[in-house]
Amino acid sequence: MADDRISLVFAALADPIRRAILTRLTEGDATVAELAAPFDVSQPAISRHLKVLENAGLISRTRRATARLSHLEAEPLREVTTWLARYQRFWDESHERLDELLAALQGDRKGERDRDTAVRPRGDDHG
């Protein structure tokens, strides 16, 4: 069940307008008109984006007088972050191994340079 919600969250986050809407909602609740203002899209298009966000559990919607307000629900983002954290450990370990390899390679090169530039015993200069 959690995997299904994670899939819905990723699908919702795939669209830049929906990500921008979520960013705007971090500042507080907003109407469809307020959310549509920065975009060159219709209010019905924004409403469709809001429906996707709502289905993913990323927003909730309430009525206040005649306005319908959208509210950020961040818990699904925490679930995605927890899921992604497993892969962060993988990348951290991979980067550590890469750092060790690079250090070893640089050490080998430094050793080669030191050997090449070392003072060699001079032979007899007589032809």
TIFIKOL-999494 format. One record per residue: residue number from 1; x, y, z of N, C-alpha, C, O in turn. Coordinates in nm, 2 decimals, always signed. Each point is the difference from the previous one (the first is absolute). Layout:
// residues N
node i->NUM | nx->X | ny->Y | nz->Z | cax->X | cay->Y | caz->Z | cx->X | cy->Y | cz->Z | ox->X | oy->Y | oz->Z
...
// end
This chain:
// residues 127
node i->1 | nx->+0.08 | ny->-0.12 | nz->+0.00 | cax->-0.08 | cay->+0.12 | caz->+0.00 | cx->+0.09 | cy->+0.13 | cz->+0.00 | ox->-0.03 | oy->+0.09 | oz->-0.07
node i->2 | nx->+0.13 | ny->-0.09 | nz->+0.15 | cax->+0.09 | cay->+0.12 | caz->+0.01 | cx->+0.07 | cy->+0.01 | cz->-0.14 | ox->+0.02 | oy->+0.12 | oz->-0.04
node i->3 | nx->+0.02 | ny->-0.23 | nz->-0.02 | cax->+0.06 | cay->+0.01 | caz->-0.13 | cx->-0.09 | cy->+0.07 | cz->-0.11 | ox->+0.04 | oy->+0.07 | oz->-0.08
node i->4 | nx->-0.17 | ny->-0.11 | nz->+0.09 | cax->-0.10 | cay->+0.07 | caz->-0.09 | cx->+0.00 | cy->+0.15 | cz->+0.02 | ox->-0.01 | oy->+0.07 | oz->-0.09
node i->5 | nx->+0.01 | ny->-0.03 | nz->+0.22 | cax->+0.00 | cay->+0.14 | caz->+0.03 | cx->+0.13 | cy->+0.07 | cz->-0.05 | ox->-0.01 | oy->+0.11 | oz->-0.05
node i->6 | nx->+0.12 | ny->-0.18 | nz->+0.07 | cax->+0.12 | cay->+0.06 | caz->-0.05 | cx->+0.00 | cy->+0.01 | cz->-0.15 | ox->+0.05 | oy->+0.10 | oz->-0.05
node i->7 | nx->-0.11 | ny->-0.19 | nz->-0.02 | cax->-0.01 | cay->+0.01 | caz->-0.15 | cx->-0.09 | cy->+0.12 | cz->-0.03 | ox->+0.03 | oy->+0.08 | oz->-0.10
node i->8 | nx->-0.14 | ny->-0.06 | nz->+0.17 | cax->-0.08 | cay->+0.12 | caz->-0.02 | cx->+0.07 | cy->+0.13 | cz->+0.02 | ox->-0.02 | oy->+0.10 | oz->-0.07
node i->9 | nx->+0.10 | ny->-0.10 | nz->+0.18 | cax->+0.08 | cay->+0.12 | caz->+0.03 | cx->+0.10 | cy->+0.03 | cz->-0.11 | ox->+0.01 | oy->+0.11 | oz->-0.04
node i->10 | nx->+0.06 | ny->-0.21 | nz->+0.00 | cax->+0.10 | cay->+0.02 | caz->-0.11 | cx->-0.07 | cy->+0.05 | cz->-0.12 | ox->+0.05 | oy->+0.09 | oz->-0.07
node i->11 | nx->-0.16 | ny->-0.15 | nz->+0.03 | cax->-0.07 | cay->+0.04 | caz->-0.12 | cx->-0.05 | cy->+0.15 | cz->+0.02 | ox->+0.01 | oy->+0.07 | oz->-0.10
node i->12 | nx->-0.06 | ny->-0.04 | nz->+0.21 | cax->-0.04 | cay->+0.14 | caz->+0.03 | cx->+0.12 | cy->+0.10 | cz->-0.01 | ox->-0.02 | oy->+0.11 | oz->-0.06
node i->13 | nx->+0.13 | ny->-0.15 | nz->+0.11 | cax->+0.12 | cay->+0.09 | caz->+0.00 | cx->+0.07 | cy->+0.00 | cz->-0.14 | ox->+0.09 | oy->+0.09 | oz->-0.02
node i->14 | nx->-0.13 | ny->-0.17 | nz->-0.07 | cax->+0.06 | cay->+0.00 | caz->-0.13 | cx->-0.03 | cy->+0.13 | cz->-0.08 | ox->+0.07 | oy->+0.03 | oz->-0.10
node i->15 | nx->-0.17 | ny->+0.04 | nz->+0.14 | cax->-0.04 | cay->+0.12 | caz->-0.08 | cx->+0.05 | cy->+0.12 | cz->+0.07 | ox->-0.02 | oy->+0.02 | oz->+0.12
node i->16 | nx->+0.09 | ny->+0.07 | nz->-0.20 | cax->+0.05 | cay->+0.12 | caz->+0.07 | cx->-0.10 | cy->+0.10 | cz->+0.05 | ox->+0.02 | oy->+0.07 | oz->+0.10
node i->17 | nx->-0.14 | ny->-0.07 | nz->-0.16 | cax->-0.10 | cay->+0.09 | caz->+0.06 | cx->-0.05 | cy->-0.05 | cz->+0.13 | ox->-0.02 | oy->+0.08 | oz->+0.09
node i->18 | nx->+0.01 | ny->-0.21 | nz->-0.08 | cax->-0.05 | cay->-0.06 | caz->+0.13 | cx->+0.11 | cy->+0.02 | cz->+0.11 | ox->-0.03 | oy->+0.03 | oz->+0.11
node i->19 | nx->+0.16 | ny->-0.04 | nz->-0.15 | cax->+0.10 | cay->+0.03 | caz->+0.10 | cx->+0.00 | cy->+0.15 | cz->+0.04 | ox->+0.02 | oy->+0.03 | oz->+0.12
node i->20 | nx->-0.05 | ny->+0.06 | nz->-0.21 | cax->+0.00 | cay->+0.14 | caz->+0.03 | cx->-0.12 | cy->+0.03 | cz->+0.09 | ox->+0.00 | oy->+0.08 | oz->+0.09
node i->21 | nx->-0.11 | ny->-0.15 | nz->-0.11 | cax->-0.12 | cay->+0.01 | caz->+0.08 | cx->+0.03 | cy->-0.04 | cz->+0.14 | ox->-0.03 | oy->+0.07 | oz->+0.10
node i->22 | nx->+0.10 | ny->-0.18 | nz->-0.08 | cax->+0.04 | cay->-0.05 | caz->+0.13 | cx->+0.09 | cy->+0.11 | cz->+0.07 | ox->-0.01 | oy->+0.03 | oz->+0.12
node i->23 | nx->+0.10 | ny->+0.02 | nz->-0.20 | cax->+0.09 | cay->+0.10 | caz->+0.06 | cx->-0.08 | cy->+0.12 | cz->+0.05 | ox->+0.03 | oy->+0.05 | oz->+0.10
node i->24 | nx->-0.12 | ny->+0.00 | nz->-0.18 | cax->-0.09 | cay->+0.11 | caz->+0.03 | cx->-0.07 | cy->-0.03 | cz->+0.13 | ox->-0.02 | oy->+0.09 | oz->+0.09
node i->25 | nx->-0.03 | ny->-0.21 | nz->-0.08 | cax->-0.08 | cay->-0.04 | caz->+0.12 | cx->+0.08 | cy->-0.01 | cz->+0.13 | ox->-0.06 | oy->-0.01 | oz->+0.11
node i->26 | nx->+0.19 | ny->+0.01 | nz->-0.12 | cax->+0.08 | cay->+0.01 | caz->+0.12 | cx->-0.01 | cy->+0.13 | cz->+0.07 | ox->+0.03 | oy->+0.01 | oz->+0.12
node i->27 | nx->-0.08 | ny->+0.09 | nz->-0.19 | cax->-0.02 | cay->+0.14 | caz->+0.05 | cx->-0.14 | cy->+0.01 | cz->+0.07 | ox->-0.02 | oy->+0.10 | oz->+0.07
node i->28 | nx->-0.07 | ny->-0.20 | nz->-0.10 | cax->-0.13 | cay->+0.01 | caz->+0.06 | cx->-0.11 | cy->-0.05 | cz->-0.10 | ox->+0.03 | oy->-0.01 | oz->-0.12
node i->29 | nx->-0.15 | ny->+0.00 | nz->+0.17 | cax->-0.11 | cay->-0.05 | caz->-0.09 | cx->-0.03 | cy->+0.10 | cz->-0.11 | ox->+0.03 | oy->+0.12 | oz->+0.02
node i->30 | nx->-0.08 | ny->-0.17 | nz->-0.13 | cax->-0.03 | cay->+0.09 | caz->-0.11 | cx->-0.12 | cy->-0.05 | cz->-0.08 | ox->-0.03 | oy->-0.11 | oz->+0.00
node i->31 | nx->-0.03 | ny->+0.21 | nz->-0.07 | cax->-0.11 | cay->-0.03 | caz->-0.09 | cx->+0.05 | cy->-0.05 | cz->-0.13 | ox->+0.12 | oy->+0.02 | oz->-0.03
node i->32 | nx->-0.21 | ny->-0.07 | nz->-0.06 | cax->+0.04 | cay->-0.04 | caz->-0.13 | cx->+0.05 | cy->+0.12 | cz->-0.08 | ox->+0.10 | oy->-0.01 | oz->-0.07
node i->33 | nx->-0.17 | ny->+0.12 | nz->+0.08 | cax->+0.04 | cay->+0.13 | caz->-0.07 | cx->+0.14 | cy->+0.04 | cz->+0.05 | ox->+0.08 | oy->+0.04 | oz->-0.09
node i->34 | nx->-0.05 | ny->-0.05 | nz->+0.22 | cax->+0.14 | cay->+0.04 | caz->+0.04 | cx->+0.10 | cy->-0.09 | cz->-0.05 | ox->+0.11 | oy->+0.04 | oz->-0.03
node i->35 | nx->-0.14 | ny->-0.17 | nz->+0.03 | cax->+0.09 | cay->-0.10 | caz->-0.05 | cx->+0.02 | cy->+0.01 | cz->-0.15 | ox->+0.11 | oy->-0.03 | oz->-0.05
node i->36 | nx->-0.21 | ny->+0.07 | nz->-0.03 | cax->+0.01 | cay->+0.01 | caz->-0.14 | cx->+0.07 | cy->+0.13 | cz->-0.05 | ox->+0.06 | oy->+0.00 | oz->-0.11
node i->37 | nx->-0.05 | ny->+0.10 | nz->+0.20 | cax->+0.05 | cay->+0.13 | caz->-0.04 | cx->+0.14 | cy->+0.00 | cz->-0.07 | ox->+0.01 | oy->+0.06 | oz->-0.10
node i->38 | nx->+0.09 | ny->-0.14 | nz->+0.15 | cax->+0.13 | cay->+0.01 | caz->-0.06 | cx->+0.01 | cy->-0.08 | cz->-0.13 | ox->+0.11 | oy->+0.00 | oz->-0.06
node i->39 | nx->-0.21 | ny->-0.07 | nz->+0.02 | cax->+0.01 | cay->-0.09 | caz->-0.11 | cx->-0.09 | cy->+0.04 | cz->-0.12 | ox->-0.10 | oy->+0.07 | oz->+0.02
node i->40 | nx->+0.15 | ny->-0.10 | nz->-0.14 | cax->-0.08 | cay->+0.03 | caz->-0.12 | cx->-0.09 | cy->-0.12 | cz->-0.03 | ox->+0.01 | oy->-0.05 | oz->-0.11
node i->41 | nx->-0.09 | ny->+0.01 | nz->+0.21 | cax->-0.09 | cay->-0.11 | caz->-0.02 | cx->-0.13 | cy->+0.04 | cz->+0.06 | ox->-0.01 | oy->+0.09 | oz->+0.08
node i->42 | nx->-0.10 | ny->-0.15 | nz->-0.12 | cax->-0.13 | cay->+0.03 | caz->+0.05 | cx->-0.02 | cy->-0.05 | cz->+0.14 | ox->+0.07 | oy->-0.09 | oz->+0.05
node i->43 | nx->-0.17 | ny->+0.15 | nz->+0.02 | cax->-0.04 | cay->-0.05 | caz->+0.13 | cx->-0.05 | cy->-0.14 | cz->+0.00 | ox->+0.04 | oy->-0.08 | oz->+0.09
node i->44 | nx->-0.11 | ny->+0.03 | nz->-0.20 | cax->-0.04 | cay->-0.14 | caz->+0.00 | cx->+0.12 | cy->-0.09 | cz->-0.01 | ox->+0.01 | oy->-0.11 | oz->+0.05
node i->45 | nx->+0.10 | ny->+0.16 | nz->-0.12 | cax->+0.12 | cay->-0.08 | caz->-0.01 | cx->+0.07 | cy->-0.01 | cz->+0.14 | ox->+0.04 | oy->-0.11 | oz->+0.04
node i->46 | nx->-0.04 | ny->+0.22 | nz->+0.03 | cax->+0.05 | cay->+0.00 | caz->+0.14 | cx->-0.08 | cy->-0.09 | cz->+0.08 | ox->+0.05 | oy->-0.08 | oz->+0.09
node i->47 | nx->-0.18 | ny->+0.08 | nz->-0.10 | cax->-0.09 | cay->-0.09 | caz->+0.07 | cx->+0.03 | cy->-0.15 | cz->-0.02 | ox->+0.00 | oy->-0.08 | oz->+0.09
node i->48 | nx->+0.04 | ny->+0.05 | nz->-0.22 | cax->+0.04 | cay->-0.14 | caz->-0.03 | cx->+0.13 | cy->-0.03 | cz->+0.07 | ox->+0.01 | oy->-0.11 | oz->+0.05
node i->49 | nx->+0.08 | ny->+0.20 | nz->-0.05 | cax->+0.13 | cay->-0.02 | caz->+0.07 | cx->-0.03 | cy->-0.02 | cz->+0.15 | ox->+0.06 | oy->-0.09 | oz->+0.07
node i->50 | nx->-0.15 | ny->+0.17 | nz->-0.01 | cax->-0.03 | cay->-0.02 | caz->+0.14 | cx->-0.06 | cy->-0.13 | cz->+0.03 | ox->+0.02 | oy->-0.06 | oz->+0.11
node i->51 | nx->-0.10 | ny->+0.01 | nz->-0.20 | cax->-0.07 | cay->-0.14 | caz->+0.02 | cx->+0.11 | cy->-0.10 | cz->+0.00 | ox->-0.01 | oy->-0.10 | oz->+0.08
node i->52 | nx->+0.11 | ny->+0.11 | nz->-0.16 | cax->+0.12 | cay->-0.10 | caz->+0.00 | cx->+0.07 | cy->+0.01 | cz->+0.13 | ox->+0.03 | oy->-0.10 | oz->+0.07
node i->53 | nx->+0.00 | ny->+0.22 | nz->-0.02 | cax->+0.06 | cay->+0.02 | caz->+0.13 | cx->-0.08 | cy->-0.05 | cz->+0.11 | ox->+0.05 | oy->-0.06 | oz->+0.10
node i->54 | nx->-0.18 | ny->+0.08 | nz->-0.11 | cax->-0.09 | cay->-0.05 | caz->+0.11 | cx->-0.01 | cy->-0.15 | cz->+0.00 | ox->+0.01 | oy->-0.07 | oz->+0.11
node i->55 | nx->-0.01 | ny->+0.01 | nz->-0.23 | cax->-0.01 | cay->-0.15 | caz->-0.01 | cx->+0.13 | cy->-0.06 | cz->+0.06 | ox->+0.00 | oy->-0.12 | oz->+0.05
node i->56 | nx->+0.11 | ny->+0.19 | nz->-0.06 | cax->+0.13 | cay->-0.05 | caz->+0.05 | cx->+0.01 | cy->+0.03 | cz->+0.15 | ox->+0.10 | oy->-0.05 | oz->+0.06
node i->57 | nx->-0.19 | ny->+0.12 | nz->+0.00 | cax->+0.00 | cay->+0.03 | caz->+0.14 | cx->+0.09 | cy->+0.12 | cz->+0.03 | ox->+0.03 | oy->+0.02 | oz->+0.12
node i->58 | nx->+0.02 | ny->+0.05 | nz->-0.22 | cax->+0.09 | cay->+0.12 | caz->+0.02 | cx->-0.07 | cy->+0.12 | cz->+0.04 | ox->+0.06 | oy->+0.09 | oz->+0.06
node i->59 | nx->-0.19 | ny->-0.08 | nz->-0.09 | cax->-0.08 | cay->+0.12 | caz->+0.04 | cx->-0.14 | cy->-0.05 | cz->+0.05 | ox->-0.04 | oy->-0.11 | oz->-0.03
node i->60 | nx->-0.02 | ny->+0.19 | nz->+0.11 | cax->-0.14 | cay->-0.01 | caz->+0.04 | cx->-0.07 | cy->+0.12 | cz->-0.04 | ox->+0.06 | oy->+0.11 | oz->-0.02
node i->61 | nx->-0.19 | ny->-0.12 | nz->+0.00 | cax->-0.08 | cay->+0.12 | caz->-0.05 | cx->-0.11 | cy->+0.02 | cz->+0.09 | ox->-0.07 | oy->-0.09 | oz->+0.04
node i->62 | nx->+0.04 | ny->+0.22 | nz->+0.00 | cax->-0.11 | cay->+0.03 | caz->+0.09 | cx->-0.07 | cy->+0.12 | cz->-0.06 | ox->+0.05 | oy->+0.08 | oz->-0.08
node i->63 | nx->-0.17 | ny->-0.06 | nz->+0.12 | cax->-0.08 | cay->+0.12 | caz->-0.04 | cx->+0.00 | cy->+0.10 | cz->+0.12 | ox->-0.02 | oy->-0.03 | oz->+0.11
node i->64 | nx->+0.05 | ny->+0.16 | nz->-0.15 | cax->-0.02 | cay->+0.10 | caz->+0.10 | cx->-0.08 | cy->+0.11 | cz->-0.07 | ox->+0.05 | oy->+0.07 | oz->-0.09
node i->65 | nx->-0.17 | ny->-0.05 | nz->+0.13 | cax->-0.10 | cay->+0.08 | caz->-0.06 | cx->-0.02 | cy->-0.05 | cz->-0.15 | ox->-0.03 | oy->-0.11 | oz->-0.02
node i->66 | nx->+0.06 | ny->+0.20 | nz->-0.08 | cax->-0.02 | cay->-0.05 | caz->-0.13 | cx->+0.13 | cy->-0.05 | cz->-0.06 | ox->+0.01 | oy->-0.04 | oz->-0.12
node i->67 | nx->+0.10 | ny->+0.06 | nz->+0.19 | cax->+0.13 | cay->-0.04 | caz->-0.05 | cx->+0.03 | cy->-0.15 | cz->+0.03 | ox->-0.03 | oy->-0.05 | oz->+0.11
node i->68 | nx->+0.10 | ny->-0.01 | nz->-0.20 | cax->+0.05 | cay->-0.14 | caz->+0.03 | cx->+0.15 | cy->+0.01 | cz->+0.01 | ox->+0.07 | oy->+0.04 | oz->-0.10
node i->69 | nx->-0.02 | ny->-0.07 | nz->+0.22 | cax->+0.14 | cay->+0.02 | caz->+0.03 | cx->+0.07 | cy->-0.13 | cz->-0.01 | ox->-0.05 | oy->-0.11 | oz->+0.04
node i->70 | nx->+0.18 | ny->+0.11 | nz->-0.09 | cax->+0.08 | cay->-0.11 | caz->+0.00 | cx->+0.10 | cy->+0.01 | cz->+0.11 | ox->+0.05 | oy->+0.11 | oz->+0.03
node i->71 | nx->-0.01 | ny->-0.22 | nz->+0.04 | cax->+0.09 | cay->+0.00 | caz->+0.11 | cx->+0.10 | cy->-0.11 | cz->-0.02 | ox->-0.04 | oy->-0.11 | oz->-0.04
node i->72 | nx->+0.17 | ny->+0.14 | nz->+0.06 | cax->+0.10 | cay->-0.10 | caz->-0.01 | cx->-0.01 | cy->-0.11 | cz->+0.11 | ox->-0.01 | oy->+0.03 | oz->+0.11
node i->73 | nx->+0.03 | ny->-0.15 | nz->-0.16 | cax->+0.00 | cay->-0.12 | caz->+0.09 | cx->+0.14 | cy->-0.06 | cz->-0.02 | ox->+0.02 | oy->-0.07 | oz->-0.10
node i->74 | nx->+0.08 | ny->+0.09 | nz->+0.18 | cax->+0.13 | cay->-0.04 | caz->-0.02 | cx->+0.04 | cy->-0.14 | cz->+0.04 | ox->+0.11 | oy->-0.05 | oz->-0.04
node i->75 | nx->-0.20 | ny->-0.02 | nz->+0.11 | cax->+0.04 | cay->-0.14 | caz->+0.04 | cx->+0.04 | cy->-0.09 | cz->-0.11 | ox->+0.10 | oy->-0.07 | oz->+0.01
node i->76 | nx->-0.17 | ny->+0.07 | nz->-0.13 | cax->+0.04 | cay->-0.09 | caz->-0.11 | cx->+0.15 | cy->+0.04 | cz->-0.04 | ox->+0.07 | oy->-0.09 | oz->-0.05
node i->77 | nx->-0.03 | ny->+0.21 | nz->+0.06 | cax->+0.14 | cay->+0.04 | caz->-0.04 | cx->+0.10 | cy->-0.07 | cz->+0.10 | ox->+0.11 | oy->-0.03 | oz->-0.04
node i->78 | nx->-0.15 | ny->+0.02 | nz->+0.16 | cax->+0.08 | cay->-0.06 | caz->+0.10 | cx->+0.02 | cy->-0.15 | cz->-0.03 | ox->+0.11 | oy->-0.06 | oz->+0.01
node i->79 | nx->-0.22 | ny->+0.00 | nz->-0.06 | cax->+0.01 | cay->-0.15 | caz->-0.03 | cx->+0.09 | cy->-0.01 | cz->-0.12 | ox->+0.08 | oy->-0.10 | oz->-0.01
node i->80 | nx->-0.08 | ny->+0.19 | nz->-0.09 | cax->+0.08 | cay->-0.01 | caz->-0.12 | cx->+0.15 | cy->+0.02 | cz->+0.05 | ox->+0.09 | oy->-0.06 | oz->-0.05
node i->81 | nx->-0.07 | ny->+0.16 | nz->+0.13 | cax->+0.13 | cay->+0.03 | caz->+0.05 | cx->+0.06 | cy->-0.12 | cz->+0.08 | ox->+0.12 | oy->-0.03 | oz->-0.02
node i->82 | nx->-0.20 | ny->-0.04 | nz->+0.10 | cax->+0.05 | cay->-0.12 | caz->+0.07 | cx->+0.04 | cy->-0.11 | cz->-0.10 | ox->+0.10 | oy->-0.07 | oz->+0.01
node i->83 | nx->-0.19 | ny->+0.06 | nz->-0.12 | cax->+0.03 | cay->-0.10 | caz->-0.10 | cx->+0.13 | cy->+0.03 | cz->-0.07 | ox->+0.08 | oy->-0.09 | oz->-0.03
node i->84 | nx->-0.06 | ny->+0.22 | nz->-0.01 | cax->+0.12 | cay->+0.04 | caz->-0.07 | cx->+0.13 | cy->-0.01 | cz->+0.09 | ox->+0.11 | oy->-0.02 | oz->-0.05
node i->85 | nx->-0.13 | ny->+0.03 | nz->+0.18 | cax->+0.12 | cay->+0.00 | caz->+0.09 | cx->+0.07 | cy->-0.13 | cz->-0.01 | ox->+0.12 | oy->-0.01 | oz->+0.02
node i->86 | nx->-0.19 | ny->-0.10 | nz->-0.05 | cax->+0.07 | cay->-0.13 | caz->-0.02 | cx->+0.11 | cy->+0.01 | cz->-0.11 | ox->+0.11 | oy->-0.05 | oz->+0.01
node i->87 | nx->-0.15 | ny->+0.12 | nz->-0.12 | cax->+0.09 | cay->+0.02 | caz->-0.11 | cx->+0.11 | cy->+0.10 | cz->+0.03 | ox->+0.11 | oy->-0.01 | oz->-0.06
node i->88 | nx->-0.14 | ny->+0.10 | nz->+0.15 | cax->+0.11 | cay->+0.10 | caz->+0.04 | cx->+0.11 | cy->-0.08 | cz->+0.06 | ox->+0.12 | oy->+0.03 | oz->-0.03
node i->89 | nx->-0.15 | ny->-0.13 | nz->+0.12 | cax->+0.11 | cay->-0.08 | caz->+0.06 | cx->+0.08 | cy->-0.07 | cz->-0.11 | ox->+0.12 | oy->-0.01 | oz->+0.01
node i->90 | nx->-0.19 | ny->-0.05 | nz->-0.11 | cax->+0.07 | cay->-0.06 | caz->-0.11 | cx->+0.09 | cy->+0.09 | cz->-0.07 | ox->+0.12 | oy->-0.03 | oz->-0.03
node i->91 | nx->-0.16 | ny->+0.15 | nz->+0.00 | cax->+0.08 | cay->+0.10 | caz->-0.07 | cx->+0.12 | cy->+0.05 | cz->+0.08 | ox->+0.11 | oy->+0.01 | oz->-0.05
node i->92 | nx->-0.14 | ny->+0.01 | nz->+0.18 | cax->+0.11 | cay->+0.04 | caz->+0.09 | cx->+0.11 | cy->-0.11 | cz->+0.00 | ox->+0.12 | oy->+0.03 | oz->-0.01
node i->93 | nx->-0.16 | ny->-0.16 | nz->+0.02 | cax->+0.10 | cay->-0.10 | caz->+0.00 | cx->+0.07 | cy->-0.01 | cz->-0.13 | ox->+0.12 | oy->-0.02 | oz->-0.01
node i->94 | nx->-0.19 | ny->+0.04 | nz->-0.10 | cax->+0.06 | cay->+0.00 | caz->-0.13 | cx->+0.10 | cy->+0.11 | cz->-0.02 | ox->+0.11 | oy->-0.02 | oz->-0.05
node i->95 | nx->-0.14 | ny->+0.14 | nz->+0.10 | cax->+0.09 | cay->+0.11 | caz->-0.01 | cx->+0.12 | cy->-0.02 | cz->+0.09 | ox->+0.11 | oy->+0.04 | oz->-0.04
node i->96 | nx->-0.13 | ny->-0.10 | nz->+0.15 | cax->+0.12 | cay->-0.03 | caz->+0.09 | cx->+0.10 | cy->-0.10 | cz->-0.07 | ox->+0.12 | oy->+0.02 | oz->+0.00
node i->97 | nx->-0.18 | ny->-0.12 | nz->-0.07 | cax->+0.09 | cay->-0.09 | caz->-0.07 | cx->+0.07 | cy->+0.07 | cz->-0.12 | ox->+0.11 | oy->-0.03 | oz->-0.02
node i->98 | nx->-0.18 | ny->+0.12 | nz->-0.04 | cax->+0.06 | cay->+0.07 | caz->-0.11 | cx->+0.11 | cy->+0.09 | cz->+0.05 | ox->+0.10 | oy->+0.02 | oz->-0.06
node i->99 | nx->-0.13 | ny->+0.05 | nz->+0.17 | cax->+0.11 | cay->+0.09 | caz->+0.06 | cx->+0.12 | cy->-0.08 | cz->+0.04 | ox->+0.11 | oy->+0.04 | oz->-0.03
node i->100 | nx->-0.13 | ny->-0.16 | nz->+0.08 | cax->+0.12 | cay->-0.09 | caz->+0.04 | cx->+0.07 | cy->-0.04 | cz->-0.13 | ox->+0.13 | oy->+0.00 | oz->+0.00
node i->101 | nx->-0.20 | ny->-0.03 | nz->-0.11 | cax->+0.07 | cay->-0.04 | caz->-0.12 | cx->+0.07 | cy->+0.12 | cz->-0.06 | ox->+0.12 | oy->-0.02 | oz->-0.04
node i->102 | nx->-0.18 | ny->+0.13 | nz->+0.04 | cax->+0.07 | cay->+0.12 | caz->-0.05 | cx->+0.13 | cy->+0.03 | cz->+0.08 | ox->+0.10 | oy->+0.04 | oz->-0.05
node i->103 | nx->-0.11 | ny->-0.05 | nz->+0.18 | cax->+0.11 | cay->+0.03 | caz->+0.09 | cx->+0.11 | cy->-0.10 | cz->-0.03 | ox->+0.12 | oy->+0.04 | oz->-0.01
node i->104 | nx->-0.15 | ny->-0.17 | nz->-0.01 | cax->+0.10 | cay->-0.10 | caz->-0.03 | cx->+0.06 | cy->+0.03 | cz->-0.14 | ox->+0.13 | oy->-0.01 | oz->-0.01
node i->105 | nx->-0.21 | ny->+0.05 | nz->-0.09 | cax->+0.06 | cay->+0.03 | caz->-0.13 | cx->+0.09 | cy->+0.12 | cz->+0.01 | ox->+0.10 | oy->+0.00 | oz->-0.07
node i->106 | nx->-0.14 | ny->+0.10 | nz->+0.14 | cax->+0.08 | cay->+0.12 | caz->+0.01 | cx->+0.13 | cy->-0.03 | cz->+0.08 | ox->+0.11 | oy->+0.05 | oz->-0.04
node i->107 | nx->-0.12 | ny->-0.14 | nz->+0.13 | cax->+0.12 | cay->-0.04 | caz->+0.07 | cx->+0.10 | cy->-0.07 | cz->-0.09 | ox->+0.12 | oy->+0.02 | oz->+0.01
node i->108 | nx->-0.17 | ny->-0.11 | nz->-0.10 | cax->+0.08 | cay->-0.07 | caz->-0.09 | cx->+0.07 | cy->+0.10 | cz->-0.10 | ox->+0.11 | oy->-0.02 | oz->-0.03
node i->109 | nx->-0.19 | ny->+0.12 | nz->-0.02 | cax->+0.06 | cay->+0.09 | caz->-0.09 | cx->+0.11 | cy->+0.09 | cz->+0.07 | ox->+0.10 | oy->+0.03 | oz->-0.06
node i->110 | nx->-0.13 | ny->+0.01 | nz->+0.18 | cax->+0.10 | cay->+0.07 | caz->+0.08 | cx->+0.13 | cy->-0.08 | cz->+0.01 | ox->+0.11 | oy->+0.06 | oz->-0.01
node i->111 | nx->-0.13 | ny->-0.19 | nz->+0.04 | cax->+0.12 | cay->-0.08 | caz->+0.02 | cx->+0.08 | cy->-0.01 | cz->-0.14 | ox->+0.12 | oy->+0.00 | oz->+0.00
node i->112 | nx->-0.19 | ny->-0.01 | nz->-0.11 | cax->+0.06 | cay->-0.01 | caz->-0.13 | cx->+0.08 | cy->+0.13 | cz->-0.03 | ox->+0.11 | oy->+0.00 | oz->-0.04
node i->113 | nx->-0.18 | ny->+0.12 | nz->+0.07 | cax->+0.07 | cay->+0.13 | caz->-0.02 | cx->+0.12 | cy->+0.01 | cz->+0.09 | ox->+0.11 | oy->+0.05 | oz->-0.05
node i->114 | nx->-0.12 | ny->-0.09 | nz->+0.17 | cax->+0.12 | cay->+0.01 | caz->+0.09 | cx->+0.11 | cy->-0.09 | cz->-0.05 | ox->+0.12 | oy->+0.04 | oz->+0.01
node i->115 | nx->-0.15 | ny->-0.16 | nz->-0.06 | cax->+0.11 | cay->-0.08 | caz->-0.06 | cx->+0.06 | cy->+0.06 | cz->-0.12 | ox->+0.12 | oy->-0.01 | oz->-0.02
node i->116 | nx->-0.20 | ny->+0.07 | nz->-0.07 | cax->+0.04 | cay->+0.06 | caz->-0.12 | cx->+0.09 | cy->+0.12 | cz->+0.02 | ox->+0.09 | oy->+0.03 | oz->-0.07
node i->117 | nx->-0.12 | ny->+0.05 | nz->+0.18 | cax->+0.08 | cay->+0.12 | caz->+0.02 | cx->+0.11 | cy->-0.02 | cz->+0.11 | ox->+0.07 | oy->+0.10 | oz->+0.03
node i->118 | nx->-0.06 | ny->-0.22 | nz->+0.02 | cax->+0.11 | cay->-0.02 | caz->+0.10 | cx->+0.13 | cy->+0.02 | cz->-0.07 | ox->+0.02 | oy->-0.02 | oz->-0.12
node i->119 | nx->+0.08 | ny->+0.07 | nz->+0.20 | cax->+0.13 | cay->+0.02 | caz->-0.05 | cx->+0.06 | cy->-0.14 | cz->-0.03 | ox->+0.01 | oy->-0.09 | oz->+0.09
node i->120 | nx->+0.03 | ny->+0.07 | nz->-0.21 | cax->+0.06 | cay->-0.13 | caz->-0.04 | cx->+0.16 | cy->+0.02 | cz->+0.02 | ox->+0.05 | oy->+0.10 | oz->-0.03
node i->121 | nx->+0.01 | ny->-0.21 | nz->+0.06 | cax->+0.15 | cay->+0.01 | caz->+0.01 | cx->+0.05 | cy->+0.04 | cz->-0.13 | ox->-0.04 | oy->-0.06 | oz->-0.11
node i->122 | nx->+0.14 | ny->+0.14 | nz->+0.11 | cax->+0.06 | cay->+0.05 | caz->-0.12 | cx->+0.11 | cy->-0.09 | cz->-0.04 | ox->+0.08 | oy->-0.05 | oz->+0.08
node i->123 | nx->-0.08 | ny->+0.02 | nz->-0.21 | cax->+0.10 | cay->-0.09 | caz->-0.05 | cx->+0.13 | cy->+0.08 | cz->-0.04 | ox->+0.00 | oy->+0.12 | oz->+0.02
node i->124 | nx->+0.10 | ny->-0.18 | nz->-0.07 | cax->+0.12 | cay->+0.06 | caz->-0.04 | cx->-0.03 | cy->+0.08 | cz->-0.13 | ox->-0.05 | oy->-0.05 | oz->-0.10
node i->125 | nx->+0.07 | ny->+0.18 | nz->+0.10 | cax->-0.03 | cay->+0.09 | caz->-0.11 | cx->+0.10 | cy->-0.02 | cz->-0.12 | ox->-0.02 | oy->+0.06 | oz->-0.10
node i->126 | nx->+0.11 | ny->-0.15 | nz->+0.11 | cax->+0.10 | cay->-0.02 | caz->-0.11 | cx->-0.07 | cy->-0.09 | cz->-0.10 | ox->-0.03 | oy->-0.11 | oz->+0.04
node i->127 | nx->+0.01 | ny->+0.15 | nz->-0.15 | cax->-0.05 | cay->-0.06 | caz->-0.12 | cx->+0.02 | cy->-0.14 | cz->-0.01 | ox->-0.05 | oy->-0.06 | oz->-0.10
// end
